[in-house]
Amino acid sequence: MIDQLMILAETGENATGGVTPPMVGIGVFIILMILLGLTYLTGGTHQRKRGKSDQHGDD
């Protein structure tokens, strides 16, 4: 799919002088990094484990 996107960007640039293929690649990379960051933040694996003294509730 990405190879088709690059071909489309290349033909579009040649036809109209639009966005260059490297800019499309950089844009795709940035979007994927943002999605990876959101996945990391919402995944919960980066959170600290609670110790016994940190737990709330009736013990």
PyMOL Python script that loads the backbone (N, CA, C, O; Angstrom):
from pymol import cmd

cmd.read_pdbstr("""\
ATOM      1  N   MET A   1       0.826  -1.189   0.000  1.00  0.00           N
ATOM      2  CA  MET A   1       0.000   0.000   0.000  1.00  0.00           C
ATOM      3  C   MET A   1       0.872   1.255   0.000  1.00  0.00           C
ATOM      4  O   MET A   1       0.579   2.219  -0.707  1.00  0.00           O
ATOM      5  N   ILE A   2       1.934   1.240   0.788  1.00  0.00           N
ATOM      6  CA  ILE A   2       2.802   2.423   0.858  1.00  0.00           C
ATOM      7  C   ILE A   2       3.529   2.630  -0.467  1.00  0.00           C
ATOM      8  O   ILE A   2       3.767   3.767  -0.874  1.00  0.00           O
ATOM      9  N   ASP A   3       3.885   1.528  -1.144  1.00  0.00           N
ATOM     10  CA  ASP A   3       4.543   1.691  -2.441  1.00  0.00           C
ATOM     11  C   ASP A   3       3.602   2.342  -3.455  1.00  0.00           C
ATOM     12  O   ASP A   3       4.042   3.140  -4.284  1.00  0.00           O
ATOM     13  N   GLN A   4       2.310   2.007  -3.394  1.00  0.00           N
ATOM     14  CA  GLN A   4       1.341   2.644  -4.281  1.00  0.00           C
ATOM     15  C   GLN A   4       1.184   4.125  -3.938  1.00  0.00           C
ATOM     16  O   GLN A   4       0.992   4.957  -4.824  1.00  0.00           O
ATOM     17  N   LEU A   5       1.266   4.446  -2.644  1.00  0.00           N
ATOM     18  CA  LEU A   5       1.182   5.845  -2.210  1.00  0.00           C
ATOM     19  C   LEU A   5       2.370   6.640  -2.741  1.00  0.00           C
ATOM     20  O   LEU A   5       2.213   7.779  -3.180  1.00  0.00           O
ATOM     21  N   MET A   6       3.553   6.039  -2.702  1.00  0.00           N
ATOM     22  CA  MET A   6       4.740   6.723  -3.203  1.00  0.00           C
ATOM     23  C   MET A   6       4.667   6.926  -4.720  1.00  0.00           C
ATOM     24  O   MET A   6       5.064   7.975  -5.227  1.00  0.00           O
ATOM     25  N   ILE A   7       4.163   5.926  -5.437  1.00  0.00           N
ATOM     26  CA  ILE A   7       4.004   6.061  -6.894  1.00  0.00           C
ATOM     27  C   ILE A   7       2.997   7.158  -7.213  1.00  0.00           C
ATOM     28  O   ILE A   7       3.211   7.957  -8.125  1.00  0.00           O
ATOM     29  N   LEU A   8       1.906   7.196  -6.467  1.00  0.00           N
ATOM     30  CA  LEU A   8       0.895   8.231  -6.669  1.00  0.00           C
ATOM     31  C   LEU A   8       1.465   9.615  -6.381  1.00  0.00           C
ATOM     32  O   LEU A   8       1.181  10.564  -7.111  1.00  0.00           O
ATOM     33  N   ALA A   9       2.264   9.737  -5.329  1.00  0.00           N
ATOM     34  CA  ALA A   9       2.880  11.026  -5.009  1.00  0.00           C
ATOM     35  C   ALA A   9       3.861  11.441  -6.097  1.00  0.00           C
ATOM     36  O   ALA A   9       3.943  12.616  -6.454  1.00  0.00           O
ATOM     37  N   GLU A  10       4.603  10.476  -6.622  1.00  0.00           N
ATOM     38  CA  GLU A  10       5.572  10.777  -7.666  1.00  0.00           C
ATOM     39  C   GLU A  10       4.889  11.257  -8.936  1.00  0.00           C
ATOM     40  O   GLU A  10       5.330  12.232  -9.543  1.00  0.00           O
ATOM     41  N   THR A  11       3.817  10.586  -9.347  1.00  0.00           N
ATOM     42  CA  THR A  11       3.110  11.011 -10.560  1.00  0.00           C
ATOM     43  C   THR A  11       2.394  12.331 -10.328  1.00  0.00           C
ATOM     44  O   THR A  11       2.303  13.152 -11.242  1.00  0.00           O
ATOM     45  N   GLY A  12       1.887  12.548  -9.134  1.00  0.00           N
ATOM     46  CA  GLY A  12       1.227  13.820  -8.828  1.00  0.00           C
ATOM     47  C   GLY A  12       2.195  14.976  -8.835  1.00  0.00           C
ATOM     48  O   GLY A  12       1.857  16.075  -9.273  1.00  0.00           O
ATOM     49  N   GLU A  13       3.408  14.733  -8.349  1.00  0.00           N
ATOM     50  CA  GLU A  13       4.406  15.788  -8.346  1.00  0.00           C
ATOM     51  C   GLU A  13       4.831  16.151  -9.758  1.00  0.00           C
ATOM     52  O   GLU A  13       5.018  17.323 -10.085  1.00  0.00           O
ATOM     53  N   ASN A  14       4.980  15.129 -10.586  1.00  0.00           N
ATOM     54  CA  ASN A  14       5.381  15.384 -11.973  1.00  0.00           C
ATOM     55  C   ASN A  14       4.277  16.104 -12.742  1.00  0.00           C
ATOM     56  O   ASN A  14       4.562  16.920 -13.619  1.00  0.00           O
ATOM     57  N   ALA A  15       3.025  15.807 -12.420  1.00  0.00           N
ATOM     58  CA  ALA A  15       1.915  16.389 -13.166  1.00  0.00           C
ATOM     59  C   ALA A  15       1.617  17.821 -12.737  1.00  0.00           C
ATOM     60  O   ALA A  15       1.378  18.687 -13.579  1.00  0.00           O
ATOM     61  N   THR A  16       1.631  18.070 -11.441  1.00  0.00           N
ATOM     62  CA  THR A  16       1.183  19.383 -10.963  1.00  0.00           C
ATOM     63  C   THR A  16       2.222  20.149 -10.159  1.00  0.00           C
ATOM     64  O   THR A  16       1.974  21.295  -9.782  1.00  0.00           O
ATOM     65  N   GLY A  17       3.374  19.553  -9.888  1.00  0.00           N
ATOM     66  CA  GLY A  17       4.365  20.229  -9.068  1.00  0.00           C
ATOM     67  C   GLY A  17       3.956  20.254  -7.604  1.00  0.00           C
ATOM     68  O   GLY A  17       4.248  21.213  -6.890  1.00  0.00           O
ATOM     69  N   GLY A  18       3.283  19.205  -7.157  1.00  0.00           N
ATOM     70  CA  GLY A  18       2.766  19.146  -5.785  1.00  0.00           C
ATOM     71  C   GLY A  18       3.796  18.663  -4.784  1.00  0.00           C
ATOM     72  O   GLY A  18       4.969  19.031  -4.852  1.00  0.00           O
ATOM     73  N   VAL A  19       3.351  17.843  -3.865  1.00  0.00           N
ATOM     74  CA  VAL A  19       4.175  17.351  -2.766  1.00  0.00           C
ATOM     75  C   VAL A  19       5.164  16.315  -3.290  1.00  0.00           C
ATOM     76  O   VAL A  19       4.805  15.448  -4.087  1.00  0.00           O
ATOM     77  N   THR A  20       6.408  16.411  -2.836  1.00  0.00           N
ATOM     78  CA  THR A  20       7.431  15.466  -3.278  1.00  0.00           C
ATOM     79  C   THR A  20       7.289  14.134  -2.534  1.00  0.00           C
ATOM     80  O   THR A  20       6.778  14.110  -1.414  1.00  0.00           O
ATOM     81  N   PRO A  21       7.728  13.039  -3.133  1.00  0.00           N
ATOM     82  CA  PRO A  21       7.638  11.729  -2.477  1.00  0.00           C
ATOM     83  C   PRO A  21       8.337  11.654  -1.116  1.00  0.00           C
ATOM     84  O   PRO A  21       7.805  11.021  -0.204  1.00  0.00           O
ATOM     85  N   PRO A  22       9.514  12.281  -0.943  1.00  0.00           N
ATOM     86  CA  PRO A  22      10.109  12.240   0.402  1.00  0.00           C
ATOM     87  C   PRO A  22       9.233  12.910   1.464  1.00  0.00           C
ATOM     88  O   PRO A  22       9.207  12.469   2.613  1.00  0.00           O
ATOM     89  N   MET A  23       8.525  13.960   1.088  1.00  0.00           N
ATOM     90  CA  MET A  23       7.642  14.624   2.048  1.00  0.00           C
ATOM     91  C   MET A  23       6.469  13.717   2.420  1.00  0.00           C
ATOM     92  O   MET A  23       6.015  13.727   3.564  1.00  0.00           O
ATOM     93  N   VAL A  24       5.986  12.945   1.469  1.00  0.00           N
ATOM     94  CA  VAL A  24       4.909  11.987   1.765  1.00  0.00           C
ATOM     95  C   VAL A  24       5.428  10.913   2.713  1.00  0.00           C
ATOM     96  O   VAL A  24       4.740  10.538   3.662  1.00  0.00           O
ATOM     97  N   GLY A  25       6.631  10.419   2.463  1.00  0.00           N
ATOM     98  CA  GLY A  25       7.226   9.412   3.330  1.00  0.00           C
ATOM     99  C   GLY A  25       7.444   9.926   4.739  1.00  0.00           C
ATOM    100  O   GLY A  25       7.180   9.217   5.709  1.00  0.00           O
ATOM    101  N   ILE A  26       7.926  11.157   4.859  1.00  0.00           N
ATOM    102  CA  ILE A  26       8.133  11.759   6.179  1.00  0.00           C
ATOM    103  C   ILE A  26       6.797  11.946   6.886  1.00  0.00           C
ATOM    104  O   ILE A  26       6.695  11.725   8.093  1.00  0.00           O
ATOM    105  N   GLY A  27       5.782  12.349   6.147  1.00  0.00           N
ATOM    106  CA  GLY A  27       4.452  12.519   6.738  1.00  0.00           C
ATOM    107  C   GLY A  27       3.878  11.210   7.248  1.00  0.00           C
ATOM    108  O   GLY A  27       3.295  11.163   8.331  1.00  0.00           O
ATOM    109  N   VAL A  28       4.042  10.137   6.462  1.00  0.00           N
ATOM    110  CA  VAL A  28       3.575   8.816   6.896  1.00  0.00           C
ATOM    111  C   VAL A  28       4.337   8.377   8.138  1.00  0.00           C
ATOM    112  O   VAL A  28       3.743   7.829   9.066  1.00  0.00           O
ATOM    113  N   PHE A  29       5.646   8.612   8.167  1.00  0.00           N
ATOM    114  CA  PHE A  29       6.461   8.257   9.332  1.00  0.00           C
ATOM    115  C   PHE A  29       5.999   9.004  10.577  1.00  0.00           C
ATOM    116  O   PHE A  29       5.885   8.409  11.649  1.00  0.00           O
ATOM    117  N   ILE A  30       5.733  10.297  10.447  1.00  0.00           N
ATOM    118  CA  ILE A  30       5.282  11.092  11.596  1.00  0.00           C
ATOM    119  C   ILE A  30       3.933  10.604  12.098  1.00  0.00           C
ATOM    120  O   ILE A  30       3.722  10.502  13.307  1.00  0.00           O
ATOM    121  N   ILE A  31       3.024  10.303  11.192  1.00  0.00           N
ATOM    122  CA  ILE A  31       1.706   9.797  11.595  1.00  0.00           C
ATOM    123  C   ILE A  31       1.838   8.471  12.334  1.00  0.00           C
ATOM    124  O   ILE A  31       1.175   8.256  13.348  1.00  0.00           O
ATOM    125  N   LEU A  32       2.696   7.576  11.828  1.00  0.00           N
ATOM    126  CA  LEU A  32       2.889   6.295  12.500  1.00  0.00           C
ATOM    127  C   LEU A  32       3.523   6.465  13.876  1.00  0.00           C
ATOM    128  O   LEU A  32       3.176   5.737  14.806  1.00  0.00           O
ATOM    129  N   MET A  33       4.451   7.417  14.020  1.00  0.00           N
ATOM    130  CA  MET A  33       5.069   7.664  15.327  1.00  0.00           C
ATOM    131  C   MET A  33       4.051   8.231  16.320  1.00  0.00           C
ATOM    132  O   MET A  33       4.087   7.894  17.503  1.00  0.00           O
ATOM    133  N   ILE A  34       3.143   9.088  15.845  1.00  0.00           N
ATOM    134  CA  ILE A  34       2.089   9.627  16.710  1.00  0.00           C
ATOM    135  C   ILE A  34       1.169   8.500  17.174  1.00  0.00           C
ATOM    136  O   ILE A  34       0.802   8.439  18.347  1.00  0.00           O
ATOM    137  N   LEU A  35       0.800   7.614  16.258  1.00  0.00           N
ATOM    138  CA  LEU A  35      -0.045   6.475  16.634  1.00  0.00           C
ATOM    139  C   LEU A  35       0.669   5.556  17.617  1.00  0.00           C
ATOM    140  O   LEU A  35       0.045   5.042  18.546  1.00  0.00           O
ATOM    141  N   LEU A  36       1.960   5.344  17.426  1.00  0.00           N
ATOM    142  CA  LEU A  36       2.730   4.525  18.349  1.00  0.00           C
ATOM    143  C   LEU A  36       2.785   5.169  19.732  1.00  0.00           C
ATOM    144  O   LEU A  36       2.672   4.478  20.745  1.00  0.00           O
ATOM    145  N   GLY A  37       2.957   6.488  19.776  1.00  0.00           N
ATOM    146  CA  GLY A  37       2.974   7.200  21.047  1.00  0.00           C
ATOM    147  C   GLY A  37       1.643   7.115  21.769  1.00  0.00           C
ATOM    148  O   GLY A  37       1.604   6.911  22.983  1.00  0.00           O
ATOM    149  N   LEU A  38       0.561   7.269  21.037  1.00  0.00           N
ATOM    150  CA  LEU A  38      -0.761   7.158  21.657  1.00  0.00           C
ATOM    151  C   LEU A  38      -1.007   5.744  22.184  1.00  0.00           C
ATOM    152  O   LEU A  38      -1.595   5.566  23.251  1.00  0.00           O
ATOM    153  N   THR A  39      -0.556   4.749  21.434  1.00  0.00           N
ATOM    154  CA  THR A  39      -0.700   3.367  21.883  1.00  0.00           C
ATOM    155  C   THR A  39       0.098   3.138  23.160  1.00  0.00           C
ATOM    156  O   THR A  39      -0.374   2.464  24.075  1.00  0.00           O
ATOM    157  N   TYR A  40       1.297   3.693  23.224  1.00  0.00           N
ATOM    158  CA  TYR A  40       2.133   3.545  24.415  1.00  0.00           C
ATOM    159  C   TYR A  40       1.482   4.220  25.627  1.00  0.00           C
ATOM    160  O   TYR A  40       1.462   3.658  26.722  1.00  0.00           O
ATOM    161  N   LEU A  41       0.956   5.415  25.423  1.00  0.00           N
ATOM    162  CA  LEU A  41       0.365   6.154  26.540  1.00  0.00           C
ATOM    163  C   LEU A  41      -0.919   5.525  27.050  1.00  0.00           C
ATOM    164  O   LEU A  41      -1.206   5.578  28.246  1.00  0.00           O
ATOM    165  N   THR A  42      -1.688   4.934  26.159  1.00  0.00           N
ATOM    166  CA  THR A  42      -2.963   4.345  26.586  1.00  0.00           C
ATOM    167  C   THR A  42      -2.839   2.867  26.930  1.00  0.00           C
ATOM    168  O   THR A  42      -3.792   2.272  27.432  1.00  0.00           O
ATOM    169  N   GLY A  43      -1.677   2.262  26.668  1.00  0.00           N
ATOM    170  CA  GLY A  43      -1.507   0.842  26.918  1.00  0.00           C
ATOM    171  C   GLY A  43      -1.386   0.485  28.384  1.00  0.00           C
ATOM    172  O   GLY A  43      -1.841  -0.584  28.791  1.00  0.00           O
ATOM    173  N   GLY A  44      -0.791   1.343  29.186  1.00  0.00           N
ATOM    174  CA  GLY A  44      -0.669   1.098  30.609  1.00  0.00           C
ATOM    175  C   GLY A  44       0.586   0.373  31.018  1.00  0.00           C
ATOM    176  O   GLY A  44       0.796   0.163  32.213  1.00  0.00           O
ATOM    177  N   THR A  45       1.440  -0.023  30.082  1.00  0.00           N
ATOM    178  CA  THR A  45       2.654  -0.745  30.455  1.00  0.00           C
ATOM    179  C   THR A  45       3.716   0.182  31.036  1.00  0.00           C
ATOM    180  O   THR A  45       4.662  -0.290  31.668  1.00  0.00           O
ATOM    181  N   HIS A  46       3.581   1.469  30.838  1.00  0.00           N
ATOM    182  CA  HIS A  46       4.566   2.414  31.346  1.00  0.00           C
ATOM    183  C   HIS A  46       4.247   2.865  32.767  1.00  0.00           C
ATOM    184  O   HIS A  46       5.033   3.605  33.361  1.00  0.00           O
ATOM    185  N   GLN A  47       3.131   2.446  33.322  1.00  0.00           N
ATOM    186  CA  GLN A  47       2.739   2.885  34.661  1.00  0.00           C
ATOM    187  C   GLN A  47       3.461   2.070  35.716  1.00  0.00           C
ATOM    188  O   GLN A  47       3.768   0.894  35.519  1.00  0.00           O
ATOM    189  N   ARG A  48       3.729   2.728  36.854  1.00  0.00           N
ATOM    190  CA  ARG A  48       4.402   2.039  37.951  1.00  0.00           C
ATOM    191  C   ARG A  48       3.461   1.050  38.610  1.00  0.00           C
ATOM    192  O   ARG A  48       2.245   1.241  38.646  1.00  0.00           O
ATOM    193  N   LYS A  49       4.060  -0.013  39.132  1.00  0.00           N
ATOM    194  CA  LYS A  49       3.281  -0.965  39.909  1.00  0.00           C
ATOM    195  C   LYS A  49       3.074  -0.388  41.303  1.00  0.00           C
ATOM    196  O   LYS A  49       3.955   0.280  41.845  1.00  0.00           O
ATOM    197  N   ARG A  50       1.923  -0.646  41.870  1.00  0.00           N
ATOM    198  CA  ARG A  50       1.646  -0.174  43.214  1.00  0.00           C
ATOM    199  C   ARG A  50       2.255  -1.120  44.237  1.00  0.00           C
ATOM    200  O   ARG A  50       2.184  -2.341  44.104  1.00  0.00           O
ATOM    201  N   GLY A  51       2.848  -0.531  45.249  1.00  0.00           N
ATOM    202  CA  GLY A  51       3.350  -1.332  46.355  1.00  0.00           C
ATOM    203  C   GLY A  51       2.227  -1.607  47.338  1.00  0.00           C
ATOM    204  O   GLY A  51       1.110  -1.119  47.171  1.00  0.00           O
ATOM    205  N   LYS A  52       2.528  -2.392  48.364  1.00  0.00           N
ATOM    206  CA  LYS A  52       1.489  -2.713  49.342  1.00  0.00           C
ATOM    207  C   LYS A  52       1.040  -1.472  50.102  1.00  0.00           C
ATOM    208  O   LYS A  52      -0.127  -1.372  50.479  1.00  0.00           O
ATOM    209  N   SER A  53       1.953  -0.516  50.335  1.00  0.00           N
ATOM    210  CA  SER A  53       1.584   0.687  51.074  1.00  0.00           C
ATOM    211  C   SER A  53       0.823   1.695  50.211  1.00  0.00           C
ATOM    212  O   SER A  53       0.185   2.605  50.740  1.00  0.00           O
ATOM    213  N   ASP A  54       0.887   1.538  48.896  1.00  0.00           N
ATOM    214  CA  ASP A  54       0.216   2.470  47.992  1.00  0.00           C
ATOM    215  C   ASP A  54      -1.221   2.088  47.690  1.00  0.00           C
ATOM    216  O   ASP A  54      -1.972   2.902  47.153  1.00  0.00           O
ATOM    217  N   GLN A  55      -1.617   0.875  48.021  1.00  0.00           N
ATOM    218  CA  GLN A  55      -2.950   0.412  47.662  1.00  0.00           C
ATOM    219  C   GLN A  55      -3.997   1.066  48.526  1.00  0.00           C
ATOM    220  O   GLN A  55      -3.768   1.353  49.701  1.00  0.00           O
ATOM    221  N   HIS A  56      -5.133   1.296  47.937  1.00  0.00           N
ATOM    222  CA  HIS A  56      -6.263   1.875  48.652  1.00  0.00           C
ATOM    223  C   HIS A  56      -7.280   0.787  48.918  1.00  0.00           C
ATOM    224  O   HIS A  56      -7.348  -0.202  48.188  1.00  0.00           O
ATOM    225  N   GLY A  57      -8.054   0.964  49.939  1.00  0.00           N
ATOM    226  CA  GLY A  57      -9.106  -0.008  50.223  1.00  0.00           C
ATOM    227  C   GLY A  57      -8.915  -0.636  51.585  1.00  0.00           C
ATOM    228  O   GLY A  57      -8.046  -0.232  52.358  1.00  0.00           O
ATOM    229  N   ASP A  58      -9.723  -1.609  51.862  1.00  0.00           N
ATOM    230  CA  ASP A  58      -9.669  -2.292  53.148  1.00  0.00           C
ATOM    231  C   ASP A  58      -8.699  -3.447  53.087  1.00  0.00           C
ATOM    232  O   ASP A  58      -8.888  -4.379  52.305  1.00  0.00           O
ATOM    233  N   ASP A  59      -7.646  -3.396  53.916  1.00  0.00           N
ATOM    234  CA  ASP A  59      -6.683  -4.497  53.969  1.00  0.00           C
ATOM    235  C   ASP A  59      -6.755  -5.190  55.306  1.00  0.00           C
ATOM    236  O   ASP A  59      -6.018  -6.147  55.546  1.00  0.00           O
TER     237      ASP A  59
END
""", "prot")
cmd.dss("prot")
cmd.show_as("cartoon", "prot")
cmd.util.cbc("prot")
cmd.orient("prot")
